[in-house]
Amino acid sequence: MELSVDQGKKLVRMAREVIEDFLSKKEVKPRVEEWMREKRGVFVTLKKWPSGELRGCIGHPYPDEPLVDAIVDSAKSAAVADPRFPSVRKEEMDSIVVEVSVLTEPEEIRVDAKNYKKMIKCGRDGLIVKRGFAAGLLLPQVADEFGWDEKEFLAQTCWKAGLPPDCWLDKETHIYRFQAQVFSEEKPRGEVKADEGSEI
């Protein structure tokens, strides 16, 4: 199900409210609409404003629980459980932009490794790399932000999984792609816009 901009705004505002209530030690249950009960994968990304520097990003790659529950869990985790960053402080939320990415279900790309690049489109597709117990995910917007081509995007996703950057050429490595609708505040607590480049 493709979401409207209005629905995307509600998710972004819900994510911010969840984080700010959690950091204030409040337990306020978000208002749930019926469409929020559909199981969807989702990521919540926090960025410093105005630099755009990453401050936290956690999510659910697979549609394993209702969207509202995935938003609540991902929002809290992005704020305090991303191992790359210290926990967000309550006062920081005045200078943080909240972004929500709602994902399609990942699908494995089943082609010879040399043809992976033809099956991926930077800016449209996100990637998951799996090999054994190692796994790494990069959202579609990341490739655009860094100006990567398909080969570099594959290499960077392998690196994210803690694997050699050329492991995507190995037959034991599994590559998955997905798409996302991305909704983000223009500034902290500001207007929410849909990323025009995001597709489902």
C-alpha positions as CSV (number, residue, x, y, z in Angstrom):
1,M,0.0,0.0,0.0
2,E,1.4,3.4,-1.0
3,L,1.0,6.0,1.6
4,S,-0.2,9.6,1.1
5,V,1.8,12.6,2.1
6,D,-0.7,13.2,4.9
7,Q,-0.1,9.7,6.2
8,G,3.6,10.2,6.0
9,K,3.3,13.4,8.0
10,K,1.4,11.5,10.7
11,L,4.1,8.9,11.0
12,V,6.9,11.5,11.2
13,R,5.1,13.4,13.9
14,M,4.3,10.2,15.7
15,A,8.0,9.2,15.7
16,R,9.0,12.6,17.1
17,E,6.3,12.5,19.8
18,V,7.4,9.0,20.8
19,I,11.0,10.1,21.1
20,E,10.3,13.3,23.0
21,D,7.9,11.5,25.4
22,F,10.4,8.7,26.0
23,L,13.2,11.1,26.7
24,S,10.9,13.0,29.1
25,K,10.1,9.7,30.8
26,K,6.4,9.9,29.7
27,E,4.4,7.0,28.4
28,V,1.9,8.4,26.0
29,K,0.3,5.9,23.6
30,P,0.1,7.3,20.0
31,R,-3.3,7.6,18.3
32,V,-3.7,4.7,16.0
33,E,-5.6,4.7,12.7
34,E,-6.6,1.5,11.0
35,W,-4.1,1.8,8.2
36,M,-1.3,1.9,10.8
37,R,-2.1,-1.7,11.7
38,E,-0.8,-3.1,8.4
39,K,2.5,-4.9,8.8
40,R,5.3,-2.9,7.2
41,G,9.0,-2.6,7.4
42,V,10.1,0.9,8.6
43,F,13.2,2.9,9.6
44,V,13.5,6.0,11.7
45,T,16.4,8.3,10.9
46,L,17.6,11.2,13.0
47,K,19.8,13.9,11.5
48,K,21.5,17.0,12.9
49,W,20.0,20.2,11.5
50,P,21.1,22.0,9.4
51,S,24.2,19.9,8.6
52,G,22.3,16.7,7.8
53,E,24.9,14.7,9.8
54,L,23.5,11.3,10.9
55,R,22.5,11.1,14.6
56,G,20.8,7.7,14.7
57,C,19.1,5.2,12.4
58,I,17.3,2.0,13.4
59,G,14.4,0.1,11.9
60,H,12.6,-3.1,11.0
61,P,13.6,-4.3,7.5
62,Y,10.8,-6.8,7.2
63,P,7.0,-6.5,7.7
64,D,7.0,-8.5,10.9
65,E,4.7,-6.3,13.0
66,P,2.1,-3.5,12.6
67,L,3.4,-0.2,11.2
68,V,2.5,1.7,14.4
69,D,4.5,-0.8,16.6
70,A,7.5,-0.7,14.3
71,I,7.5,3.1,14.3
72,V,7.4,3.2,18.1
73,D,10.2,0.7,18.5
74,S,12.3,2.2,15.8
75,A,11.9,5.8,17.0
76,K,13.0,4.9,20.6
77,S,15.9,2.8,19.3
78,A,17.1,5.4,16.9
79,A,17.3,7.9,19.8
80,V,19.0,5.7,22.4
81,A,20.1,2.3,21.0
82,D,22.1,3.0,17.8
83,P,25.5,1.6,18.9
84,R,27.3,4.1,16.7
85,F,26.2,7.2,18.7
86,P,25.6,8.2,22.3
87,S,22.0,8.4,23.4
88,V,20.1,11.5,22.2
89,R,19.5,14.1,25.0
90,K,16.1,15.7,25.3
91,E,17.4,19.2,24.5
92,E,19.0,17.9,21.3
93,M,15.6,17.3,19.7
94,D,15.4,21.1,19.1
95,S,18.1,20.6,16.5
96,I,17.3,17.2,15.1
97,V,15.3,16.4,12.0
98,V,13.1,13.2,12.0
99,E,12.8,11.1,8.9
100,V,10.7,8.0,8.4
101,S,11.2,5.4,5.6
102,V,8.4,2.9,5.0
103,L,9.7,-0.1,3.1
104,T,8.5,-2.7,0.6
105,E,9.2,-6.3,1.5
106,P,12.8,-7.1,0.5
107,E,13.2,-9.5,-2.4
108,E,16.3,-11.6,-3.2
109,I,18.0,-10.8,-6.5
110,R,18.5,-14.2,-8.1
111,V,21.0,-13.6,-10.9
112,D,24.7,-14.2,-11.5
113,A,26.8,-11.9,-9.4
114,K,28.1,-10.1,-12.4
115,N,24.6,-9.0,-13.3
116,Y,23.7,-7.5,-9.9
117,K,24.5,-4.0,-11.0
118,K,21.9,-4.3,-13.8
119,M,19.2,-5.2,-11.3
120,I,19.8,-2.3,-9.0
121,K,18.9,1.4,-9.4
122,C,20.6,3.8,-7.1
123,G,18.0,6.2,-5.6
124,R,15.2,3.7,-6.0
125,D,16.5,0.6,-4.3
126,G,17.8,-0.1,-0.9
127,L,20.1,-3.1,-0.3
128,I,20.5,-5.9,2.2
129,V,23.6,-8.1,2.1
130,K,23.6,-11.4,3.9
131,R,26.3,-14.0,4.3
132,G,26.2,-16.5,7.1
133,F,25.3,-14.6,10.3
134,A,26.5,-11.3,8.9
135,A,24.0,-8.8,7.5
136,G,24.0,-5.2,6.4
137,L,21.3,-2.8,5.2
138,L,21.5,0.6,3.5
139,L,18.4,2.7,2.7
140,P,17.7,3.9,-0.9
141,Q,18.5,7.5,-0.1
142,V,22.0,6.7,1.1
143,A,23.4,6.1,-2.3
144,D,22.0,9.4,-3.6
145,E,23.4,11.3,-0.5
146,F,26.9,10.0,-1.2
147,G,26.8,10.0,-5.0
148,W,27.5,6.2,-5.3
149,D,27.0,4.1,-8.4
150,E,25.6,0.6,-8.2
151,K,29.0,-1.1,-7.7
152,E,29.9,1.3,-4.9
153,F,26.5,0.8,-3.3
154,L,27.0,-3.0,-3.3
155,A,30.5,-2.6,-1.8
156,Q,29.3,-0.2,0.9
157,T,26.5,-2.5,1.9
158,C,28.9,-5.4,2.2
159,W,31.1,-3.2,4.4
160,K,28.1,-2.3,6.5
161,A,27.6,-6.0,7.1
162,G,31.2,-6.3,8.3
163,L,32.2,-8.2,5.1
164,P,34.9,-7.5,2.5
165,P,33.6,-4.9,0.0
166,D,33.8,-7.3,-2.9
167,C,31.9,-10.1,-1.1
168,W,28.8,-9.4,-3.3
169,L,30.7,-11.3,-6.0
170,D,30.7,-14.5,-3.9
171,K,28.1,-17.1,-4.5
172,E,27.5,-17.6,-0.8
173,T,26.4,-13.9,-0.4
174,H,22.7,-13.1,-0.8
175,I,21.6,-9.7,-2.1
176,Y,18.1,-8.3,-1.5
177,R,16.6,-5.1,-2.8
178,F,13.6,-3.1,-1.5
179,Q,12.1,0.3,-2.1
180,A,10.9,3.0,0.3
181,Q,8.7,6.0,0.7
182,V,10.6,8.6,2.6
183,F,9.0,11.4,4.7
184,S,11.1,14.0,6.5
185,E,10.9,17.2,8.4
186,E,12.3,20.2,6.5
187,K,13.6,21.5,9.9
188,P,13.1,20.4,13.5
189,R,9.3,20.3,14.1
190,G,8.8,21.8,10.7
191,E,6.8,20.9,7.6
192,V,7.0,17.3,6.6
193,K,7.7,16.6,2.9
194,A,7.8,13.4,0.9
195,D,11.1,12.7,-0.8
196,E,10.3,13.1,-4.5
197,G,13.0,10.5,-5.4
198,S,11.5,7.8,-3.3
199,E,9.5,5.1,-5.0
200,I,7.4,2.1,-4.3
